[in-house]
Amino acid sequence: MVNTKVTLSGIELSNPIIPASGTFGYGYEFAELYDINCLGSFSFKGTTLEPRFGNPTPRIAECTSGLINSVGLQNPGVDKVISEELPKLKEVFNKKVVANICGFSTEEYVKVCEKLNDEEQIGWFEVNISCPNVHGGGMSFGTDPKCAAEVTKAVKAISKKPVYIKLSPNVTNIVEIAKACEDAGADGISLINTLLGMRIDLKTKKPVIFNKMGGFSGDAIKPVAIRMVYQVYEAVKIPIIGLGGISTAEDVIEMMLAGATAVQVGTANLVNPCACKEIIDNLPKVMEKYNIKNLSDIIGGAHNG
């Protein structure tokens, strides 16, 4: 028998598999396909203070080994998430969930966190600092260490739950930003978010996506994600949730060896709605193949010598 359990900021997960925000809705949609209680947890759809319709269409473009999206944080707003989405989720999922929160100013992040603070089913906050900073010229909070630290510190000051900061890979020095978040009090780091990508339609000779560019995700970005998780693990002492191109149990092992305590699965859910269940089912077999008895023992294993 192998042990797939891991612990994330004091909360035990039956396995490290967490569907990534934006690829799993608020959970109950997938509960129609399989019992989602097999998951370690999941990160629900990025939630903002006010409802957002999202960006104009087209906002999805397929590409080799991945896709580009520019959905634009479409969500019903935090009040409806509390009154409508979480009660429906509670009927189908009995574990703690990750609340992915977004904002366009530090004050918005704080307000969203305050509203969700007393929701019992939320185990962790995942703060997406890839949102444009309306007070900083439109650049995302995650591209500047000072801005990243400012948001981290503000959310930590009022949060009743562990705070994980989700980092953008579209930076020169990911380690510097991760360290700034740790120094500001972050309980953990999630990385990586999507890379910036673009497709052009040869017939129209125009960008495929209305917004021209969007977030590039999928199998093709896994080497970048592995590299960044490896680098950040060497620089910080807080746990890392690794994501980016994860679609198999072997990918999970590789990400954990790089330094991840838990692993999020994103684009694979859009290709195969049962991807996470299949990864969880295959994980014990892959562990046995590589003589791994306790999954938590391999975290950061690639750094040993």
C-alpha positions as CSV (number, residue, x, y, z in Angstrom):
1,M,0.0,0.0,0.0
2,V,1.2,3.5,-0.8
3,N,0.3,6.7,1.0
4,T,-0.8,9.6,-1.2
5,K,-1.6,12.0,1.7
6,V,0.0,15.4,1.9
7,T,-0.4,18.3,4.3
8,L,-1.0,21.9,3.1
9,S,-0.6,24.5,5.9
10,G,-1.9,22.2,8.5
11,I,-4.8,20.7,6.5
12,E,-4.4,17.1,5.4
13,L,-5.3,16.2,1.8
14,S,-6.0,12.6,0.8
15,N,-3.9,13.3,-2.3
16,P,-2.2,16.3,-3.8
17,I,-4.5,16.7,-6.8
18,I,-6.3,20.1,-7.0
19,P,-8.2,21.2,-10.1
20,A,-7.0,24.7,-10.9
21,S,-9.1,27.8,-10.7
22,G,-11.1,28.6,-13.9
23,T,-11.1,25.0,-15.1
24,F,-13.4,23.5,-12.6
25,G,-16.1,26.1,-12.1
26,Y,-17.6,25.9,-8.6
27,G,-17.3,22.1,-8.5
28,Y,-20.9,20.9,-8.8
29,E,-20.8,20.8,-12.6
30,F,-18.1,18.1,-12.5
31,A,-20.0,16.3,-9.7
32,E,-22.4,15.2,-12.4
33,L,-19.6,13.2,-14.0
34,Y,-17.9,11.6,-11.0
35,D,-17.7,11.8,-7.2
36,I,-15.4,14.8,-6.8
37,N,-14.7,13.9,-3.2
38,C,-11.8,11.8,-4.6
39,L,-10.0,15.1,-5.1
40,G,-7.5,16.5,-2.6
41,S,-9.3,19.8,-2.9
42,F,-10.0,22.2,-5.7
43,S,-9.6,25.9,-6.4
44,F,-12.9,27.5,-7.4
45,K,-13.4,30.0,-10.2
46,G,-11.6,33.3,-9.7
47,T,-13.9,35.6,-7.7
48,T,-14.1,39.3,-7.7
49,L,-15.9,41.9,-5.6
50,E,-18.4,42.7,-8.4
51,P,-19.9,40.4,-11.1
52,R,-17.9,40.3,-14.3
53,F,-19.2,39.2,-17.7
54,G,-15.7,38.7,-18.9
55,N,-14.0,39.7,-22.2
56,P,-15.6,39.9,-25.7
57,T,-15.5,36.7,-27.8
58,P,-13.7,35.0,-29.3
59,R,-11.6,34.4,-26.2
60,I,-10.3,30.9,-26.6
61,A,-7.7,29.7,-29.2
62,E,-6.4,26.2,-29.5
63,C,-2.7,25.7,-30.3
64,T,-0.1,22.9,-30.3
65,S,-0.1,21.2,-26.9
66,G,-2.1,23.9,-25.3
67,L,-4.6,26.7,-25.6
68,I,-4.8,30.5,-25.2
69,N,-7.6,32.0,-23.2
70,S,-8.7,35.5,-22.5
71,V,-11.9,34.8,-20.5
72,G,-11.5,37.9,-18.3
73,L,-12.4,36.6,-14.9
74,Q,-16.1,36.0,-15.7
75,N,-17.8,35.3,-12.4
76,P,-21.0,36.2,-10.5
77,G,-19.3,38.3,-7.9
78,V,-18.4,37.4,-4.3
79,D,-21.9,38.0,-2.8
80,K,-23.5,35.5,-5.2
81,V,-20.7,33.0,-4.7
82,I,-21.5,33.1,-1.0
83,S,-25.3,33.0,-1.4
84,E,-25.7,30.6,-4.4
85,E,-22.5,28.8,-5.5
86,L,-21.1,27.6,-2.1
87,P,-24.4,26.1,-0.9
88,K,-24.6,24.1,-4.1
89,L,-21.0,23.0,-3.7
90,K,-21.5,21.9,-0.1
91,E,-24.1,19.4,-1.3
92,V,-21.5,17.5,-3.5
93,F,-18.1,18.2,-1.8
94,N,-17.3,17.5,1.8
95,K,-13.7,18.7,1.9
96,K,-12.0,22.1,2.2
97,V,-11.8,24.1,-1.0
98,V,-9.3,26.8,-2.2
99,A,-10.9,30.2,-2.7
100,N,-9.2,32.0,-5.6
101,I,-9.7,35.7,-5.2
102,C,-9.0,38.5,-7.6
103,G,-9.0,42.3,-7.4
104,F,-8.0,45.4,-9.4
105,S,-6.7,47.3,-6.3
106,T,-5.4,46.2,-2.9
107,E,-8.6,47.3,-1.4
108,E,-10.6,45.0,-3.6
109,Y,-8.6,42.0,-2.6
110,V,-9.1,42.8,1.0
111,K,-12.9,43.2,0.6
112,V,-13.3,39.9,-1.2
113,C,-11.2,38.2,1.5
114,E,-13.3,39.8,4.3
115,K,-16.5,38.6,2.7
116,L,-15.3,35.0,2.4
117,N,-13.5,34.8,5.7
118,D,-16.2,33.1,7.6
119,E,-17.1,30.5,5.0
120,E,-16.4,27.3,6.8
121,Q,-15.7,25.2,3.7
122,I,-12.9,27.4,2.5
123,G,-9.6,26.1,3.7
124,W,-7.2,28.4,2.0
125,F,-7.2,31.7,0.1
126,E,-5.3,31.7,-3.3
127,V,-4.6,35.3,-4.2
128,N,-4.3,35.8,-8.0
129,I,-2.0,38.7,-8.4
130,S,-2.0,38.6,-12.2
131,C,-4.9,41.0,-12.2
132,P,-4.2,44.5,-13.6
133,N,-3.4,47.1,-10.9
134,V,-5.7,50.0,-11.7
135,H,-3.6,52.2,-9.4
136,G,-0.4,51.1,-11.1
137,G,-0.9,51.9,-14.7
138,G,-2.6,48.6,-15.6
139,M,0.4,46.3,-14.9
140,S,-0.3,43.2,-12.9
141,F,0.5,43.2,-9.2
142,G,2.5,40.1,-9.8
143,T,5.2,41.7,-12.0
144,D,6.5,44.0,-9.2
145,P,7.9,42.7,-5.9
146,K,6.7,45.7,-4.0
147,C,3.1,45.4,-5.3
148,A,3.1,41.7,-4.7
149,A,4.2,42.3,-1.1
150,E,1.7,45.0,-0.6
151,V,-1.2,42.8,-1.6
152,T,0.1,39.9,0.4
153,K,0.5,42.0,3.6
154,A,-2.9,43.5,3.2
155,V,-4.7,40.2,2.8
156,K,-2.7,38.5,5.5
157,A,-3.7,41.3,7.9
158,I,-7.4,40.3,7.8
159,S,-7.4,36.7,6.6
160,K,-8.5,33.9,9.0
161,K,-7.2,31.3,6.7
162,P,-3.8,30.4,5.1
163,V,-2.9,32.8,2.2
164,Y,-1.3,31.4,-0.9
165,I,-0.1,33.9,-3.6
166,K,-0.6,32.8,-7.2
167,L,2.3,34.1,-9.2
168,S,2.6,35.1,-12.9
169,P,5.5,33.6,-14.9
170,N,5.6,36.7,-17.1
171,V,8.4,38.2,-15.1
172,T,12.2,38.4,-15.3
173,N,12.9,37.1,-11.8
174,I,10.2,34.8,-10.3
175,V,12.4,34.1,-7.2
176,E,12.5,37.8,-6.2
177,I,8.7,38.0,-6.3
178,A,8.2,34.8,-4.4
179,K,10.6,36.0,-1.7
180,A,8.8,39.3,-1.5
181,C,5.5,37.5,-0.8
182,E,7.1,35.2,1.8
183,D,8.7,38.2,3.6
184,A,5.3,39.9,3.6
185,G,3.7,36.9,5.4
186,A,2.4,34.6,2.7
187,D,1.7,31.0,3.9
188,G,2.4,29.5,0.5
189,I,3.0,30.1,-3.2
190,S,1.0,28.8,-6.2
191,L,2.9,28.8,-9.5
192,I,2.8,29.2,-12.4
193,N,-0.2,31.1,-13.8
194,T,-0.5,31.2,-17.6
195,L,2.2,32.5,-20.0
196,L,1.3,35.3,-22.4
197,G,0.5,34.0,-25.8
198,M,-1.1,34.8,-29.2
199,R,-2.4,33.2,-32.4
200,I,-3.1,34.9,-35.8
201,D,-5.7,33.6,-38.2
202,L,-4.0,33.1,-41.7
203,K,-7.3,33.7,-43.5
204,T,-8.3,37.0,-41.8
205,K,-4.7,38.0,-41.0
206,K,-5.9,39.1,-37.6
207,P,-5.4,37.8,-34.1
208,V,-7.7,34.9,-33.3
209,I,-8.6,36.3,-29.8
210,F,-10.6,39.6,-29.6
211,N,-8.1,40.9,-27.0
212,K,-5.2,39.9,-29.3
213,M,-3.3,38.2,-26.5
214,G,-4.2,35.8,-23.7
215,G,-3.0,33.2,-21.2
216,F,-1.2,30.3,-22.7
217,S,-1.6,27.0,-20.8
218,G,-1.4,23.3,-21.3
219,D,1.2,20.5,-21.8
220,A,3.7,22.9,-23.6
221,I,4.3,25.1,-20.5
222,K,5.2,22.2,-18.2
223,P,9.0,22.7,-18.5
224,V,8.7,26.4,-17.6
225,A,6.5,25.5,-14.6
226,I,8.9,22.8,-13.4
227,R,11.8,25.2,-13.7
228,M,10.1,28.0,-11.8
229,V,8.9,25.7,-9.0
230,Y,12.4,24.3,-8.7
231,Q,13.9,27.8,-8.4
232,V,11.4,29.0,-5.9
233,Y,11.7,25.9,-3.7
234,E,15.4,26.7,-3.3
235,A,14.6,30.3,-2.2
236,V,11.6,30.0,0.1
237,K,10.6,27.9,3.2
238,I,6.8,28.1,2.6
239,P,4.9,25.3,0.7
240,I,4.4,25.5,-3.1
241,I,1.4,24.4,-5.1
242,G,2.8,23.6,-8.5
243,L,0.8,23.9,-11.7
244,G,1.4,24.3,-15.4
245,G,1.0,21.5,-18.0
246,I,0.0,18.7,-15.5
247,S,-2.0,16.0,-17.2
248,T,-0.7,12.6,-15.9
249,A,0.3,11.0,-12.6
250,E,3.9,11.1,-13.9
251,D,3.7,14.9,-14.2
252,V,2.5,15.1,-10.6
253,I,5.6,13.1,-9.4
254,E,7.9,15.4,-11.5
255,M,6.3,18.5,-10.1
256,M,6.6,17.3,-6.5
257,L,10.3,16.3,-7.0
258,A,10.8,19.9,-8.2
259,G,9.4,21.1,-4.9
260,A,5.6,21.2,-4.9
261,T,3.7,20.0,-1.9
262,A,0.4,19.8,-3.9
263,V,-0.3,20.0,-7.7
264,Q,-3.0,21.8,-9.6
265,V,-4.5,20.5,-12.9
266,G,-5.8,23.1,-15.3
267,T,-6.2,22.8,-19.0
268,A,-6.4,19.0,-18.8
269,N,-9.8,19.4,-17.3
270,L,-11.0,21.2,-20.4
271,V,-9.7,18.5,-22.7
272,N,-10.9,15.6,-20.5
273,P,-13.4,16.4,-17.7
274,C,-12.4,13.2,-15.9
275,A,-8.6,14.1,-16.0
276,C,-8.2,14.6,-12.3
277,K,-10.0,11.4,-11.4
278,E,-7.8,9.4,-13.9
279,I,-4.7,11.0,-12.4
280,I,-5.8,10.1,-8.9
281,D,-6.6,6.5,-10.0
282,N,-3.2,6.1,-11.6
283,L,-1.1,7.7,-8.9
284,P,-0.7,4.6,-6.7
285,K,0.5,2.6,-9.7
286,V,3.0,5.2,-10.7
287,M,4.2,5.5,-7.1
288,E,4.8,1.7,-7.0
289,K,6.6,1.8,-10.3
290,Y,9.1,4.3,-8.9
291,N,9.3,2.7,-5.4
292,I,7.6,5.6,-3.7
293,K,5.8,4.6,-0.5
294,N,4.9,8.0,1.0
295,L,4.2,10.8,-1.5
296,S,5.1,13.5,1.0
297,D,8.7,12.1,1.2
298,I,9.5,13.1,-2.4
299,I,8.7,16.8,-2.1
300,G,11.8,18.6,-3.3
301,G,13.5,15.3,-3.9
302,A,15.3,16.6,-7.0
303,H,17.3,19.0,-4.8
304,N,19.0,16.2,-2.9
305,G,22.4,16.0,-4.5
